[in-house]
Amino acid sequence: MESRRSTVGLVATALLALTLTAHGANAASGILTTDFAGDTDRAQAAIAYSSSKLVAAGFAFTPGSTDFAVARYLMADGSLDPLFGGGGKVTTDFAGGTDVAYAVLGYRDRVVAAGFAGLPNGGQTAVARYLSNGQLDTTFNGTGTVTTDFGDNEQEYHALGYLKQGRIVAAGYSGNLFAPNSHDFAVGVYDKSGAVVWKEKIGFFRRASIWQPTDDFAKALAVQKDGRIVVGGDAVHGVICQSTTDFALVRLNDDGTVDPTFGGGGQVMTDLGGVDEINALGIQKDGKIVAAGFTSTACGGPTQFALVRYDVGGTPDPTFGVGGVVTHDFVPAIRQFGTALKIQSDGKIVVAGYTQPLAGWSDFNMMVARYLPTGDPDPTFGQQGFVLVHTGGPFDYSDAEAVVIARSHSIFPVGVFAGQFAVPQDFMIAKLDATGVLDPFFGQ
């Protein structure tokens, strides 16, 4: 069972890449890949930077370190933007350690990336802000980067949002890597100068015979029109394959206090019957909250895309799916992970992710599904509501970690491409039209 992608897992995959063959076959029409320094690179977040440009962020193995990696592309044909960094690409090293970006945000004409940084005294959450030309913005903390210590040995930001008065909010988790039930949601707010306005850790509890703490991992956030912050992820109680993992949400006021009008005391946990994890959030025009991720009823067994829609008070919306819940097995007997979500202007919900065989590390495929506002698969998209993006090779690896929707209604799943054995890896972007067909002129 694959769930959160820990620092240990990322490094292990990258080290494996050093011992195996060169890059896999070129991607197919409608798909592009980007290599930073001849080694392993992963795109893990993306945004529409303007009506014609797209920014992807993640990490790149560069000589001697692993760094934040950011690239900017032209949406029309996928070419790298020569006005950004060195030929459209930028890497940022915080202190010579392992630095990984999981989130990216458009901030006026700037780009903000967040994740974690390996520092001499341990890892901390990390944020970098870039000017429109890709240079670090030195009006942000004097260097363009800031790290924040939540007091634990595993700290990561996985989501970003924009608040009023030029502030940004980042969410992730913090805990002791070697201690069970020690991880909590971690949320930090920064002013436009990079100073910490507030930071908070929020833990969940499960009711057994007594109230017991859980391991809580935030991976998504969304900011409501009134400035309240919804943070989503999962709450894990127990050990691997003997645990219950639930969708978990908390809503905070813009001063960091928990909003007691949401769910029970500001928190909501939703049990879909097994291992259930939120990876993405969106807020509809009517204020309803859509959470997307995956669910599995058997450890190591098949998983399905999973969505839950909540009303503004945190109650599952009975007009969506069954009791507010939608699970769909698009490809039976295989794992399907929902990792990203965007809500179209017409209310349709786009979820991107990937399929994974029950054994092995090859033949992963990017996957995109689109749902009607009722939660039913959209029959006008792809094959009865979903598209598998095949890269050409029978054992290729591709996954989507983000999705961008252009004003033209084109859909861009963004993630990772690799050849057999999933190594080495490169940024990957596909371009689909509104019906789910690959654009043959993109990436060529």
C-alpha positions in Angstrom: 0.0 0.0 0.0 1.4 3.3 -1.0 0.3 6.4 1.0 2.4 9.4 1.9 5.8 9.7 0.2 8.3 10.1 3.0 11.8 11.6 2.7 13.2 8.1 3.2 11.2 6.7 0.2 12.2 9.6 -2.1 15.9 9.2 -1.3 15.7 5.4 -1.7 14.1 5.7 -5.1 16.7 8.3 -6.2 19.6 6.2 -5.0 18.2 3.2 -7.0 18.3 5.4 -10.0 22.0 5.8 -9.7 22.6 2.1 -10.2 20.3 1.5 -13.2 20.1 2.4 -16.9 19.6 5.7 -18.6 16.3 7.4 -19.3 13.4 5.4 -20.8 11.8 5.8 -24.1 10.6 9.2 -25.3 7.1 10.1 -24.3 4.2 9.9 -26.9 2.6 12.8 -28.7 0.7 15.1 -26.4 3.3 14.5 -23.6 6.5 16.2 -22.7 9.3 15.3 -20.2 11.9 17.6 -18.6 15.3 16.6 -17.3 17.2 19.0 -15.0 20.7 17.5 -14.5 20.7 14.0 -16.0 19.4 12.3 -12.9 16.1 11.8 -11.0 13.6 14.7 -11.1 10.0 14.7 -9.8 7.2 17.2 -10.5 4.9 17.2 -7.5 2.8 20.4 -7.9 1.7 22.7 -10.6 -0.3 25.9 -11.2 -1.5 28.0 -14.1 0.9 30.9 -13.9 -1.1 33.0 -16.4 -3.6 32.3 -19.2 -0.7 31.0 -21.3 1.9 29.6 -18.9 2.2 26.7 -16.5 4.6 26.3 -13.6 5.6 22.9 -12.2 7.6 22.3 -9.0 9.2 19.4 -7.2 12.8 18.3 -6.8 15.9 17.5 -8.9 19.0 15.5 -8.1 21.8 17.9 -8.9 25.6 17.2 -8.4 26.1 16.9 -4.7 22.5 17.6 -3.5 18.8 17.3 -4.0 17.2 20.7 -4.6 13.9 22.4 -5.1 13.2 22.3 -8.8 10.8 24.7 -10.7 10.1 24.9 -14.4 7.8 27.2 -16.4 6.2 26.2 -19.7 4.2 27.7 -22.5 0.8 26.0 -22.5 0.4 26.1 -26.3 3.1 23.7 -27.2 4.9 22.8 -23.9 8.1 24.6 -24.6 10.1 25.8 -21.7 9.8 29.6 -21.1 13.2 31.2 -21.8 12.3 34.2 -19.7 12.3 32.0 -16.5 15.6 31.0 -14.9 18.1 29.1 -17.1 16.2 28.1 -20.2 12.9 27.8 -18.2 14.3 25.9 -15.2 15.4 26.8 -11.7 16.9 24.8 -8.8 17.3 26.0 -5.2 19.6 24.6 -2.6 18.9 25.6 1.0 21.9 24.3 2.9 23.5 21.4 0.9 21.0 18.8 2.1 17.9 17.2 0.7 15.4 19.8 -0.3 12.0 18.8 -1.8 9.1 20.9 -2.9 5.6 19.5 -2.7 3.5 22.6 -3.3 3.5 25.7 -5.6 1.5 28.9 -5.6 1.1 31.8 -8.0 1.6 35.0 -5.9 0.8 38.0 -8.1 3.7 37.9 -10.6 5.7 35.7 -8.3 6.0 31.9 -7.7 6.1 30.4 -4.2 7.2 26.8 -3.6 7.0 24.9 -0.3 8.2 21.6 1.1 11.1 20.7 3.3 14.8 21.5 3.6 17.6 19.3 5.0 19.6 21.6 7.3 22.7 20.7 9.3 20.6 20.4 12.5 17.8 18.5 10.9 15.0 19.0 8.4 12.5 21.9 8.6 9.5 23.1 6.6 10.7 25.3 3.8 9.3 28.0 1.5 11.0 29.8 -1.4 9.7 32.8 -3.4 10.8 33.6 -6.9 10.5 36.7 -9.1 8.9 36.4 -12.5 12.3 35.8 -14.1 13.0 32.9 -11.8 15.5 34.6 -9.5 14.9 34.3 -5.7 12.9 37.2 -4.4 15.2 38.8 -1.8 12.4 40.9 -0.4 11.2 37.6 1.1 13.2 37.0 4.3 16.2 38.8 2.8 17.2 35.6 0.8 14.1 34.5 -1.0 13.8 31.4 1.3 12.6 30.7 4.8 12.7 27.6 7.0 10.4 27.0 10.0 11.0 24.6 12.8 7.9 22.9 14.4 10.1 21.1 16.8 10.2 17.6 15.3 12.6 15.5 13.2 10.1 15.1 10.3 8.5 18.3 9.0 7.1 18.9 5.6 4.8 21.4 3.9 2.5 19.8 1.2 0.1 22.6 0.3 -0.1 26.4 -0.2 -2.8 29.0 -0.3 -3.1 32.8 -0.6 -4.6 35.0 2.2 -5.5 38.7 2.3 -2.8 41.3 2.9 -0.2 39.5 0.8 0.1 36.6 3.3 0.5 32.9 2.3 -0.5 29.9 4.3 1.3 26.5 4.1 0.1 23.2 5.5 1.7 19.8 6.0 2.8 17.8 9.0 5.3 17.5 11.8 6.2 14.6 14.0 8.8 12.1 15.2 9.7 9.7 12.4 10.4 7.0 14.9 7.5 7.5 17.3 3.9 6.3 16.5 1.0 8.7 16.9 3.3 11.7 17.0 2.5 13.4 13.8 0.1 16.4 13.6 -1.1 18.7 11.0 1.3 21.7 10.8 0.1 25.0 9.5 2.1 28.2 9.1 1.2 31.7 7.8 3.8 34.2 6.5 3.5 37.8 5.7 4.7 39.3 2.4 8.2 39.8 3.9 8.5 36.2 4.9 8.0 36.6 8.6 6.0 34.0 10.4 2.6 35.5 11.4 1.6 32.3 13.3 2.2 28.6 13.2 0.1 25.8 14.7 0.1 22.0 15.1 -3.3 20.3 15.2 -3.8 16.7 16.2 -6.8 14.4 15.9 -8.1 11.8 18.3 -10.0 8.6 17.7 -12.6 7.2 20.1 -11.9 3.6 21.1 -12.3 2.6 24.7 -10.7 5.9 25.4 -9.8 8.9 23.3 -6.5 8.0 21.6 -4.1 10.1 19.5 -3.6 9.5 15.8 -0.8 10.1 13.3 -2.1 13.0 11.2 -0.7 14.0 7.8 -2.0 17.1 6.0 -1.5 17.2 2.3 -4.1 19.7 1.0 -5.6 23.1 1.9 -8.2 25.4 0.4 -9.0 29.0 1.4 -12.6 30.0 1.6 -13.8 33.4 0.3 -14.2 34.6 3.9 -10.5 33.8 4.6 -11.1 30.6 6.7 -8.6 27.9 5.9 -9.6 24.2 5.3 -6.8 21.7 5.8 -7.2 18.1 4.7 -5.2 14.9 5.0 -5.5 11.6 6.9 -5.6 10.5 10.5 -4.0 7.1 11.1 -4.6 5.0 14.2 -2.5 1.8 14.6 0.4 0.3 12.7 0.7 -0.5 8.9 -1.8 -3.0 7.8 -3.4 -3.0 11.2 -4.5 0.6 11.1 -7.6 2.6 10.4 -6.9 5.6 8.3 -9.7 8.2 7.7 -10.2 11.4 5.7 -9.4 14.2 8.2 -10.3 17.9 7.9 -9.9 20.9 10.1 -11.0 24.5 9.6 -9.0 27.4 11.0 -9.8 31.0 11.2 -7.3 33.3 9.6 -5.7 34.0 13.0 -4.9 30.3 13.5 -7.7 29.4 15.9 -9.8 26.4 15.2 -13.3 27.2 13.9 -15.7 25.5 16.3 -18.6 25.8 13.7 -17.0 23.2 11.5 -17.8 19.5 12.2 -17.2 18.6 15.9 -15.1 21.3 17.5 -13.5 22.3 14.2 -12.6 18.8 13.0 -14.2 16.2 10.7 -13.1 12.6 10.2 -14.8 10.4 7.5 -14.3 6.6 7.5 -14.9 5.1 4.1 -14.3 1.6 5.4 -10.6 1.1 5.2 -7.4 3.0 4.4 -8.7 6.4 3.3 -6.5 9.4 2.5 -7.2 12.9 1.3 -4.6 14.3 -1.2 -6.5 17.3 -2.6 -9.2 19.8 -1.8 -11.4 22.2 -3.7 -14.1 24.7 -2.8 -17.1 25.1 -5.1 -18.7 28.4 -5.9 -21.5 27.6 -3.4 -19.0 27.1 -0.6 -19.2 23.3 -0.5 -15.9 21.5 0.0 -14.7 18.6 -2.2 -12.0 16.3 -0.9 -10.3 13.8 -3.2 -7.9 10.9 -2.6 -8.3 7.1 -2.4 -9.7 4.3 -0.4 -8.8 0.6 0.1 -10.5 -2.1 2.1 -7.5 -4.5 2.1 -3.9 -3.8 3.0 -1.8 -4.0 -0.2 -5.0 -4.7 -2.3 -6.7 -2.7 -4.9 -7.5 1.0 -4.3 -10.1 3.3 -5.8 -10.4 7.0 -6.4 -12.5 8.5 -3.5 -14.3 11.8 -3.2 -16.3 13.3 -0.4 -18.3 16.5 -0.7 -19.1 18.4 2.5 -21.4 21.3 3.1 -20.0 24.5 4.6 -20.5 23.1 8.1 -18.5 19.9 7.4 -21.4 17.5 7.0 -21.2 15.1 4.0 -23.5 16.4 1.3 -26.3 13.9 0.6 -26.8 15.3 -3.0 -23.4 14.0 -4.0 -22.8 10.3 -4.7 -24.2 8.1 -1.9 -24.4 10.1 1.3 -21.8 12.5 0.1 -19.3 9.8 -0.9 -18.1 8.7 -4.3 -15.8 5.8 -4.9 -15.1 4.4 -8.4 -13.2 1.5 -9.6 -12.3 2.6 -13.1 -9.7 -0.1 -13.7 -10.7 -3.3 -11.7 -8.1 -5.3 -9.8 -5.5 -2.6 -9.8 -4.5 0.3 -7.5 -5.9 3.7 -8.4 -4.6 6.7 -6.4 -6.3 10.2 -6.6 -3.6 12.8 -6.0 -4.9 16.1 -7.4 -8.2 17.9 -7.9 -9.5 21.0 -9.8 -13.1 22.2 -10.1 -14.0 23.5 -13.6 -16.0 26.7 -14.1 -19.1 24.6 -15.0 -18.9 22.7 -11.7 -17.4 19.5 -13.1 -14.7 17.9 -10.9 -11.4 16.8 -12.4 -9.3 14.4 -10.4 -5.8 13.2 -11.5 -3.6 10.5 -10.2 -2.3 7.1 -11.4 -2.8 3.4 -11.6 -0.3 1.0 -10.0 -0.1 -2.8 -10.5 -0.5 -4.9 -7.4 3.2 -6.0 -7.8 6.3 -4.4 -9.3 7.4 -0.9 -10.0 6.7 -0.6 -13.8 3.6 0.0 -15.9 2.3 2.8 -13.7 0.0 5.1 -15.8 -1.2 8.7 -15.3 -4.9 8.7 -14.9 -7.5 11.6 -15.1 -11.1 11.3 -14.3 -13.9 13.8 -14.5 -17.1 13.8 -12.5 -20.4 15.6 -12.9 -21.5 17.9 -10.0 -23.7 14.9 -8.8 -20.6 12.8 -8.4 -21.3 10.5 -11.5 -18.5 10.0 -14.0 -18.8 12.4 -16.9 -19.6 10.3 -20.0 -18.4 13.0 -22.3 -14.8 12.6 -21.0 -12.5 9.9 -22.2 -13.7 6.3 -21.7 -16.9 6.8 -19.7 -15.3 9.4 -17.5 -11.6 8.6 -17.3 -8.4 8.6 -19.4 -5.2 6.6 -18.9 -2.2 8.4 -20.3 0.1 5.8 -21.9 3.6 7.0 -22.5 4.4 4.3 -25.2 6.6 1.8 -23.4 5.1 -1.5 -22.1 6.8 -1.1 -18.7 7.0 2.7 -18.4 6.2 4.5 -15.2 4.1 7.7 -15.2 2.0 9.3 -12.5 0.2 12.6 -12.0 0.8 14.5 -8.8 -1.0 17.7 -9.9 -3.5 18.9 -12.5 -4.0 22.3 -14.1 -7.0 23.5 -16.1 -6.5 26.3 -18.6 -8.9 29.0 -19.5 -9.2 27.2 -22.9 -10.5 24.2 -20.9 -7.4 22.1 -21.7 -6.4 19.8 -18.9 -2.8 19.3 -17.9 -1.9 16.4 -15.6 1.6 17.0 -14.2 3.9 14.4 -12.6 6.6 12.0 -13.3 7.9 9.9 -16.2 10.4 7.1 -16.2 11.3 4.0 -18.1 11.4 0.4 -16.8 11.8 0.0 -13.1 10.6 3.6 -12.6 14.1 5.1 -12.8 15.6 7.6 -13.5 12.6 10.0 -13.4 11.8 13.3 -15.1 9.1 16.0 -14.9 6.1 14.9 -17.1 3.2 17.0 -18.5 0.4 15.8 -20.7 -2.2 18.0 -22.5 -5.7 16.8 -22.9 -8.6 18.7 -24.6 -11.9 19.1 -22.9 -13.0 15.6 -24.1 -9.9 13.9 -22.8 -8.0 13.5 -26.1 -4.2 14.1 -26.1 -3.1 17.2 -28.1 -0.7 15.9 -30.8 1.0 19.2 -31.1 2.0 19.5 -27.5 5.5 18.5 -26.5 6.7 18.0 -30.1 
